[in-house]
Each structure stands twice: as C-alpha cells, then as structure tokens.
Amino acid sequence: MELSKEKIVFEVIKGRRSVRSFKDEEVPREMLIRILEAGQWAPNPSNVQSWRFIVVQEAKQLGTLKTLSPGFPKAPAAIVVCSDQRDMKRFGETLRLILTAEEAAMAVQNMLLMAYSLGFGSCPVASFSKAGIKELLELPDHIYPILLIALGFLDEQPVPPQRKELSRITFWERYQEE
Ligand SMILES: Cc1cc2nc3c(=O)[nH]c(=O)nc-3n(C[C@H](O)[C@H](O)[C@H](O)COP(=O)(O)O)c2cc1C
C-alpha cells in the first residue's frame, strides 16, 4: 500500500529526534550532499540564500569543535550553518539579525528531516563559542556561524520528549489566556 504524501511528511516530522549518541562510522559524501540539498531548498527571505554550510569530518577539526561546544555530541560529522552577512545588507540591522536566525533555522530543519529520512541521527546545537568557531573554520568577519548540526548513524533510539497539548499552544482568531 502506497503511503500518502501527508502520511510520509508527518511520519518524518514526528519520527525525527535529537540524537546525541552516534556510531563511529563515516557519513558518506553523497548522503551529506543530499542533506545539504535539503537545506538549499528551504524558504529564505527575498531568496537571498545567505546560508553557508561548512561540513566538518576530520577527527582533529571535530575534536577542537567539541572543545568549543561542550554540549556537542561525539559525532562523525558536523555541519556548521553560517550566514554571509553581505547577502543580508538590504535589511536593516535589527531585522537582519532576526532574518538570519530564521533563515538558518528553516535550512537546519530541512536538513534534520532529510537526515532522518536517510536513516541518520542528528542534533542541532546552539551553544558554542562563536569566536572559537570563527577561528577554527577560518571564517572572515562577514561569515557568521549560527547553528551546529551533529550528524551520524544513530547509536540510540531516543524516547520522544513530550509535546504540550495542541489546544494549549493554539488559538483561533485571537490570543486568550485561561
Ligand atoms: C535552536 C535549537 C538549539 C538547540 N541547542 C541544543 C544544544 O545546544 N544541545 C543539545 O543537546 N540540543 C539542542 N537542541 C535540541 C533540543 O534539545 C531538542 O530539539 C528538544 O529537546 C526536543 O527534542 P526533539 O528534537 O527530539 O524533538 C536545540 C534545538 C534547537 C531547535
């Protein structure tokens, strides 16, 4: 029986988990490309596509990355999602920062979902030393690191964290507190 598009999409959205334990096995380049392509097709403001994706797989680079982000899981690959702020110049300073984060988040979610659908585990990580990552990856000033993604074959099947009831987080027509 063929699954409907809606069922497939919802299964992927609901089945994806943040994975923090990975097998010590390399992620094949063609799989990484597929995941990056999913990021590339995310919505973004005025189609500026300011995102820049830096793939890290070398053990030494990953080791240093972990010292700059203690919560980063031990993973065989990382994607550092950055933004080229030169592409964002058309937006005012305050809006630019918000749009940069929103744009990156959309690309990251696409990549997490693609990783899951290819059988990989992933985890977005926001806490890291921006200065340290800039130095490690030799980023010029206009390339701004936003989020890290840990990636690999999963070594655990995390229990889905509870979600708040939909009725608690959804309002129709106007916001209303109980
Ligand atoms: C913007 C963002 C930042 C996150 N940063 C971290 C992090 O620094 N370390 C970590 O272990 N997980 C991080 N996570 C993963 C969340 O903890 C996780 O998504 C949440 O607990 C829900 O679990 P689930 O992803 O399995 O649904 C982050 C998620 C998001 C969206």
The ligand as a MOL file (V3000), in Angstrom:
LIG
                    3D

  0  0  0     0  0            999 V3000
M  V30 BEGIN CTAB
M  V30 COUNTS 31 33 0 0 0
M  V30 BEGIN ATOM
M  V30 1 C 17.6520 26.2740 18.2130 0
M  V30 2 C 17.9080 24.9640 18.9080 0
M  V30 3 C 19.0340 24.8400 19.6990 0
M  V30 4 C 19.3430 23.6290 20.3130 0
M  V30 5 N 20.5090 23.5230 21.0100 0
M  V30 6 C 20.8190 22.3440 21.5640 0
M  V30 7 C 22.0510 22.2120 22.2700 0
M  V30 8 O 22.8160 23.1610 22.4010 0
M  V30 9 N 22.3470 20.9850 22.7760 0
M  V30 10 C 21.5010 19.9110 22.6330 0
M  V30 11 O 21.8280 18.8210 23.1120 0
M  V30 12 N 20.3100 20.0100 21.9960 0
M  V30 13 C 19.9600 21.1970 21.4490 0
M  V30 14 N 18.7780 21.3190 20.7630 0
M  V30 15 C 17.8780 20.1580 20.6410 0
M  V30 16 C 16.6810 20.2700 21.5980 0
M  V30 17 O 17.0950 19.9950 22.9080 0
M  V30 18 C 15.5850 19.2980 21.1360 0
M  V30 19 O 15.1580 19.6630 19.8490 0
M  V30 20 C 14.3540 19.2900 22.0770 0
M  V30 21 O 14.6890 18.7950 23.3450 0
M  V30 22 C 13.1910 18.4550 21.5330 0
M  V30 23 O 13.6330 17.1330 21.2490 0
M  V30 24 P 13.4940 16.5010 19.7760 0
M  V30 25 O 14.4070 17.3120 18.8790 0
M  V30 26 O 13.9570 15.0970 19.8870 0
M  V30 27 O 12.0770 16.6320 19.3540 0
M  V30 28 C 18.4570 22.5270 20.1650 0
M  V30 29 C 17.3100 22.6780 19.3790 0
M  V30 30 C 17.0440 23.8770 18.7580 0
M  V30 31 C 15.8070 23.9930 17.8880 0
M  V30 END ATOM
M  V30 BEGIN BOND
M  V30 1 1 1 2
M  V30 2 1 2 3
M  V30 3 2 2 30
M  V30 4 2 3 4
M  V30 5 1 4 5
M  V30 6 1 4 28
M  V30 7 2 5 6
M  V30 8 1 6 7
M  V30 9 1 6 13
M  V30 10 2 7 8
M  V30 11 1 7 9
M  V30 12 1 9 10
M  V30 13 2 10 11
M  V30 14 1 10 12
M  V30 15 2 12 13
M  V30 16 1 13 14
M  V30 17 1 14 15
M  V30 18 1 14 28
M  V30 19 1 15 16
M  V30 20 1 16 17
M  V30 21 1 16 18
M  V30 22 1 18 19
M  V30 23 1 18 20
M  V30 24 1 20 21
M  V30 25 1 20 22
M  V30 26 1 22 23
M  V30 27 1 23 24
M  V30 28 2 24 25
M  V30 29 1 24 26
M  V30 30 1 24 27
M  V30 31 2 28 29
M  V30 32 1 29 30
M  V30 33 1 30 31
M  V30 END BOND
M  V30 END CTAB
M  END
